[in-house]
Amino acid sequence: MHLSRHISTYYQLSRHARARMQQRSIPRFAVELLLEFGDPVEVPGDGVKHSFTADSWADARDLLGAHASRLDRYRYAYAIVSGDGTVVTVGWLN
């Protein structure tokens, strides 16, 4: 399964999110993993923050298979999605 074909039909990226992805070296497939497997938590302002827990990262690693170890750096990324389904920003957890 190619993730970008699966996820991109459901989420739009704002201009701000695209800029932050580039500035913070977070590729689209990492955002797609977050949206598919990350645990959603409501944030102030009608948004949802998607980030990985140990369990959700294990699920993502299962999908990634042999490639998982090369993608461990994205374990600590997050994405915030607005109420209309637009990814408004991405970043790294501290």
Beta strands, then each sheet from edge to edge (+ up, - down):
strand 1: 12-13
strand 2: 39-43
strand 3: 47-51
strand 4: 77-82
strand 5: 86-92
sheet 1: 1+ 5+ 4- 3+ 2-
end
